[in-house]
């Protein structure tokens, strides 16, 4: 099971605002393009978004469905990957001081994806999560308007220490 976490220097409210915005989906999820809301109101249970996934010269038509939503803290999605089957992606937000700790847990549910699930696939998912969480963190920190820790400080004026 691929589980990863990341501390984001943004409030849980700012992180949830990004997750609740279907238009931002292509900015933080690795792979999809041209996202279109289909049914329901994202991220309410049962809401869906449709998107294209480029695979070489071809484009797969996929859909993601909200299966569980606890506003502000939990979002569980079922991603339908055409002939490969479906996967469960769970995102959990936890306040961590002024920041937000995000956990992502993904595993196959249906179809051949589950039968093909092995260590190599697990490694691929971990690498994808690393990139996805970095994108999500950047987007959330940008929207929250907070200066990330460790950013360069301005120099004090001459004569002041």
NUKE-522761 format. One record per atom (N, C-alpha, C): atom name; x, y, z; residue in one letter. Coordinates in pm, whole numbers, plus 50000, padded with zeros to 5 digits. Last residue first. Example, Ala and Ser with C-alpha at 12.3 -4.5 7.8 and 13.67 -1.06 7.14 Angstrom:
BEGIN
N_51285_49775_50708_s
CA_51367_49894_50714_s
C_51290_50003_50787_s
N_51319_49431_50780_a
CA_51230_49550_50780_a
C_51320_49670_50780_a
This chain:
BEGIN
N_52195_54568_51335_x
CA_52224_54425_51346_x
C_52102_54346_51376_x
N_52268_54842_51131_x
CA_52170_54776_51218_x
C_52200_54627_51221_x
N_52451_54935_50951_x
CA_52454_54994_51083_x
C_52354_54932_51179_x
N_52242_54888_50672_x
CA_52377_54913_50724_x
C_52369_54982_50859_x
N_51953_54679_50734_x
CA_52016_54799_50679_x
C_52152_54818_50742_x
N_51962_54322_50694_x
CA_51936_54443_50774_x
C_52008_54561_50711_x
N_51832_54150_50409_x
CA_51946_54197_50487_x
C_51906_54315_50573_x
N_51562_53922_50429_x
CA_51620_54044_50377_x
C_51733_54087_50467_x
N_51607_53568_50397_x
CA_51567_53684_50475_x
C_51628_53808_50410_x
N_51485_53306_50196_x
CA_51590_53405_50221_x
C_51533_53523_50298_x
N_51304_53053_50372_x
CA_51319_53144_50259_x
C_51422_53250_50297_x
N_51257_52906_50591_x
CA_51383_52879_50524_x
C_51402_52967_50403_x
N_50906_52874_50538_x
CA_51022_52879_50627_x
C_51147_52847_50550_x
N_50725_53064_50293_x
CA_50778_52937_50342_x
C_50899_52958_50433_x
N_50489_53303_50369_x
CA_50627_53288_50324_x
C_50681_53158_50379_x
N_50153_53258_50262_x
CA_50253_53256_50369_x
C_50391_53236_50310_x
N_49944_53242_50085_x
CA_50018_53367_50093_x
C_50121_53373_50205_x
N_49782_53040_50014_x
CA_49773_53084_50154_x
C_49850_53214_50176_x
N_49862_52994_49752_x
CA_49727_53047_49777_x
C_49713_53103_49918_x
N_50121_52891_49798_x
CA_50102_53008_49712_x
C_49966_53074_49742_x
N_50061_52668_49947_x
CA_50143_52773_50008_x
C_50130_52903_49930_x
N_49917_52521_49755_x
CA_49854_52562_49881_x
C_49930_52677_49946_x
N_50110_52482_49552_x
CA_49984_52548_49521_x
C_49917_52602_49648_x
N_50308_52339_49696_x
CA_50339_52467_49631_x
C_50212_52547_49605_x
N_50162_52109_49774_x
CA_50221_52199_49874_x
C_50247_52337_49813_x
N_50105_51997_49523_x
CA_49996_52039_49611_x
C_50048_52138_49715_x
N_50364_51937_49431_x
CA_50277_52030_49356_x
C_50167_52086_49445_x
N_50438_51754_49631_x
CA_50518_51876_49610_x
C_50435_51981_49535_x
N_50247_51556_49592_x
CA_50246_51630_49718_x
C_50330_51758_49708_x
N_50326_51467_49334_x
CA_50192_51521_49357_x
C_50188_51605_49484_x
N_50586_51369_49378_x
CA_50565_51480_49286_x
C_50430_51547_49311_x
N_50521_51163_49559_x
CA_50620_51266_49595_x
C_50600_51390_49509_x
N_50344_51009_49407_x
CA_50296_51082_49525_x
C_50392_51192_49568_x
N_50522_50906_49218_x
CA_50412_50991_49173_x
C_50358_51074_49291_x
N_50678_50750_49386_x
CA_50740_50860_49312_x
C_50634_50959_49263_x
N_50481_50567_49473_x
CA_50551_50653_49570_x
C_50616_50773_49500_x
N_50415_50445_49229_x
CA_50313_50522_49301_x
C_50378_50615_49402_x
N_50659_50316_49173_x
CA_50606_50417_49081_x
C_50504_50506_49152_x
N_50664_50136_49389_x
CA_50768_50238_49376_x
C_50721_50351_49285_x
N_50442_49977_49321_x
CA_50442_50051_49447_x
C_50546_50164_49443_x
N_50535_49859_49090_x
CA_50420_49949_49081_x
C_50415_50037_49207_x
N_50737_49703_49207_x
CA_50771_49804_49105_x
C_50658_49907_49091_x
N_50590_49532_49376_x
CA_50687_49626_49432_x
C_50723_49736_49333_x
N_50256_49523_49234_x
CA_50376_49462_49288_x
C_50470_49570_49339_x
N_49959_49459_49072_x
CA_50020_49538_49179_x
C_50138_49462_49240_x
N_49813_49319_48896_x
CA_49949_49355_48855_x
C_50025_49431_48962_x
N_49568_49299_49019_x
CA_49642_49176_48995_x
C_49788_49204_48960_x
N_49488_49568_49016_x
CA_49509_49499_49143_x
C_49592_49373_49127_x
N_49462_49617_48742_x
CA_49558_49694_48822_x
C_49589_49628_48954_x
N_49248_49472_48640_x
CA_49381_49414_48633_x
C_49486_49490_48713_x
N_48978_49552_48877_x
CA_49040_49533_48747_x
C_49181_49478_48755_x
N_48980_49766_49168_x
CA_48915_49675_49073_x
C_48998_49662_48947_x
N_49173_49901_49337_x
CA_49048_49843_49387_x
C_48994_49734_49296_x
N_49508_49989_49439_x
CA_49410_49947_49338_x
C_49287_49885_49403_x
N_49573_50272_49659_x
CA_49587_50131_49622_x
C_49480_50094_49520_x
N_49709_50531_49856_x
CA_49653_50488_49728_x
C_49675_50338_49709_x
N_49707_50802_50063_x
CA_49707_50655_50065_x
C_49638_50610_49937_x
N_49857_51081_50203_x
CA_49792_51026_50085_x
C_49814_50875_50086_x
N_49834_51337_50441_x
CA_49863_51196_50416_x
C_49790_51156_50289_x
N_49962_51645_50542_x
CA_49877_51576_50445_x
C_49927_51432_50430_x
N_49952_51880_50788_x
CA_50014_51754_50753_x
C_49917_51680_50662_x
N_49985_52225_50791_x
CA_49895_52113_50763_x
C_49977_51991_50723_x
N_50053_52483_51040_x
CA_50068_52415_50912_x
C_49967_52302_50897_x
N_50056_52576_51290_x
CA_49994_52663_51190_x
C_49991_52598_51052_x
N_50032_52257_51419_x
CA_50063_52395_51452_x
C_49985_52484_51356_x
N_49884_52091_51205_x
CA_50015_52069_51266_x
C_50069_52207_51300_x
N_49582_51927_51120_x
CA_49649_52050_51162_x
C_49780_52014_51231_x
N_49568_51698_50855_x
CA_49576_51714_51000_x
C_49644_51847_51032_x
N_49388_51539_50600_x
CA_49454_51662_50646_x
C_49452_51666_50798_x
N_49413_51279_50369_x
CA_49374_51318_50504_x
C_49456_51439_50545_x
N_49299_51116_50087_x
CA_49377_51229_50137_x
C_49323_51266_50274_x
N_49309_50825_49900_x
CA_49256_50890_50020_x
C_49352_50999_50063_x
N_49217_50663_49621_x
CA_49313_50764_49667_x
C_49248_50837_49783_x
N_49182_50356_49466_x
CA_49135_50441_49576_x
C_49248_50535_49614_x
N_49128_50276_49121_x
CA_49212_50286_49239_x
C_49149_50378_49341_x
N_49026_50045_48863_x
CA_49009_50163_48947_x
C_49105_50158_49065_x
N_49139_49940_48535_x
CA_49056_49926_48655_x
C_49045_50056_48732_x
N_49256_49951_48291_x
CA_49340_49910_48404_x
C_49260_49890_48532_x
N_49077_50055_48105_x
CA_49097_49910_48107_x
C_49185_49861_48223_x
N_49018_50340_48303_x
CA_48981_50264_48185_x
C_49006_50115_48200_x
N_49058_50418_48575_x
CA_49166_50422_48476_x
C_49137_50330_48358_x
N_48902_50610_48803_x
CA_48874_50506_48705_x
C_48976_50520_48591_x
N_48951_50664_49137_x
CA_48997_50703_49003_x
C_48976_50585_48910_x
N_48776_50765_49400_x
CA_48796_50645_49319_x
C_48829_50692_49179_x
N_48878_50934_49699_x
CA_48842_50934_49559_x
C_48859_50796_49499_x
N_48820_51105_49993_x
CA_48854_50976_49934_x
C_48794_50970_49795_x
N_48925_51337_50216_x
CA_48870_51327_50082_x
C_48917_51193_50024_x
N_48903_51500_50527_x
CA_48918_51373_50454_x
C_48850_51382_50318_x
N_48886_51776_50623_x
CA_48982_51679_50677_x
C_49003_51553_50595_x
N_48703_51954_50514_x
CA_48816_52009_50587_x
C_48918_51907_50634_x
N_48436_51733_50520_x
CA_48483_51867_50484_x
C_48595_51915_50576_x
N_48478_51433_50429_x
CA_48457_51497_50559_x
C_48520_51634_50544_x
N_48374_51220_50187_x
CA_48417_51358_50210_x
C_48379_51400_50351_x
N_48408_50957_49958_x
CA_48392_50997_50098_x
C_48447_51138_50113_x
N_48412_50943_49684_x
CA_48347_50834_49757_x
C_48324_50868_49903_x
N_48408_51114_49388_x
CA_48424_51133_49532_x
C_48345_51023_49602_x
N_48567_50985_49100_x
CA_48442_50999_49176_x
C_48476_51020_49323_x
N_48708_51054_48787_x
CA_48731_51037_48931_x
C_48601_51071_49003_x
N_48779_50912_48470_x
CA_48685_50980_48559_x
C_48727_50954_48703_x
N_48934_50934_48140_x
CA_48915_50882_48275_x
C_48818_50967_48355_x
N_49055_50846_47837_x
CA_48947_50922_47896_x
C_48915_50859_48032_x
N_49386_50870_47720_x
CA_49283_50790_47784_x
C_49181_50883_47847_x
N_49540_50933_47421_x
CA_49483_50997_47539_x
C_49373_50907_47593_x
N_49857_50855_47256_x
CA_49713_50837_47283_x
C_49671_50917_47406_x
N_50129_50875_47243_x
CA_50051_50954_47147_x
C_49901_50948_47171_x
N_50168_50837_47590_x
CA_50234_50839_47460_x
C_50153_50925_47365_x
N_49894_50920_47727_x
CA_49979_50801_47738_x
C_50045_50785_47601_x
N_49722_51171_47901_x
CA_49807_51138_47788_x
C_49895_51016_47819_x
N_49403_51166_48002_x
CA_49534_51126_48054_x
C_49620_51088_47934_x
N_49133_51388_48065_x
CA_49213_51313_47969_x
C_49348_51284_48034_x
N_48852_51368_48287_x
CA_48977_51424_48241_x
C_49044_51331_48140_x
N_48575_51454_48492_x
CA_48625_51380_48377_x
C_48754_51447_48334_x
N_48454_51415_48819_x
CA_48521_51498_48720_x
C_48573_51404_48612_x
N_48163_51388_49028_x
CA_48265_51333_48939_x
C_48330_51442_48856_x
N_48008_51324_49345_x
CA_48049_51418_49241_x
C_48161_51355_49158_x
N_47976_51144_49552_x
CA_47910_51115_49425_x
C_47948_51210_49313_x
N_48006_51384_49804_x
CA_48003_51242_49771_x
C_47919_51219_49645_x
N_48152_51697_49696_x
CA_48046_51621_49763_x
C_48048_51476_49716_x
N_48351_51890_49626_x
CA_48385_51750_49647_x
C_48279_51671_49724_x
N_48158_51922_49333_x
CA_48285_51878_49389_x
C_48312_51954_49518_x
N_47840_51835_49283_x
CA_47919_51953_49321_x
C_48043_51905_49395_x
N_47731_51636_48997_x
CA_47738_51679_49135_x
C_47824_51802_49155_x
N_47933_51541_48718_x
CA_47809_51529_48796_x
C_47834_51582_48937_x
N_48168_51676_48592_x
CA_48064_51601_48523_x
C_47933_51603_48600_x
N_48422_51914_48523_x
CA_48325_51860_48620_x
C_48211_51793_48543_x
N_48708_51835_48347_x
CA_48574_51889_48332_x
C_48484_51830_48440_x
N_49049_51888_48269_x
CA_48950_51843_48366_x
C_48817_51915_48343_x
N_49294_51870_48100_x
CA_49158_51902_48054_x
C_49050_51846_48144_x
N_49491_51598_48230_x
CA_49478_51730_48168_x
C_49332_51748_48126_x
N_49675_51398_48471_x
CA_49556_51441_48398_x
C_49569_51579_48335_x
N_49958_51381_48587_x
CA_49904_51307_48474_x
C_49786_51368_48401_x
N_49934_51440_48926_x
CA_50027_51408_48818_x
C_49956_51329_48709_x
N_49755_51707_49065_x
CA_49757_51564_49037_x
C_49849_51540_48917_x
N_49774_51988_49061_x
CA_49844_51913_49165_x
C_49848_51763_49141_x
N_49648_52091_48837_x
CA_49770_52158_48884_x
C_49843_52078_48990_x
N_49415_51956_48795_x
CA_49524_51933_48700_x
C_49655_51998_48745_x
N_49260_52065_49013_x
CA_49296_51923_49007_x
C_49416_51898_48914_x
N_49155_52315_49011_x
CA_49296_52303_49051_x
C_49348_52160_49038_x
N_48889_52283_48948_x
CA_48975_52347_48848_x
C_49124_52331_48882_x
N_48770_52190_49180_x
CA_48796_52095_49072_x
C_48887_52152_48963_x
N_48853_52255_49497_x
CA_48843_52328_49371_x
C_48873_52234_49254_x
N_48911_52121_49725_x
CA_48769_52140_49694_x
C_48746_52213_49562_x
N_49187_52139_49746_x
CA_49127_52008_49719_x
C_48981_52021_49674_x
N_49206_52415_49809_x
CA_49264_52364_49685_x
C_49200_52230_49648_x
N_49077_52421_50056_x
CA_49026_52505_49948_x
C_49081_52458_49813_x
N_49243_52258_50211_x
CA_49110_52209_50173_x
C_49053_52290_50057_x
N_49459_52434_50240_x
CA_49478_52307_50169_x
C_49343_52254_50123_x
N_49341_52638_50389_x
CA_49394_52669_50256_x
C_49414_52542_50174_x
N_49279_52492_50623_x
CA_49171_52557_50547_x
C_49216_52588_50404_x
N_49530_52423_50722_x
CA_49442_52317_50670_x
C_49328_52375_50586_x
N_49769_52667_50599_x
CA_49667_52624_50694_x
C_49587_52509_50635_x
N_50098_52577_50503_x
CA_49972_52645_50475_x
C_49871_52591_50575_x
N_50331_52415_50447_x
CA_50332_52540_50521_x
C_50215_52628_50476_x
N_50287_52074_50492_x
CA_50266_52188_50403_x
C_50259_52314_50488_x
N_50445_51772_50513_x
CA_50408_51889_50591_x
C_50402_52008_50496_x
N_50329_51469_50382_x
CA_50409_51590_50362_x
C_50354_51700_50452_x
N_50335_51112_50321_x
CA_50287_51233_50388_x
C_50379_51350_50356_x
N_50208_50806_50181_x
CA_50309_50911_50192_x
C_50249_51028_50267_x
N_50158_50475_50096_x
CA_50119_50582_50188_x
C_50235_50679_50199_x
N_50065_50216_49909_x
CA_50145_50337_49897_x
C_50089_50447_49987_x
N_50084_49883_50000_x
CA_50000_50000_50000_x
C_50089_50124_50000_x
